């Protein structure tokens, strides 16, 4: 029950979160 769009959005979210964690910058806080 996973659509391509949902999968891409999920991947993008994880990637963004990972980058945020690595940079440790106050984003959307």
Buried (B, 14 or more C-beta within 10 A) or exposed (E): EEEEEEEEEEEEEEEEEEEBEEEEEEEEE
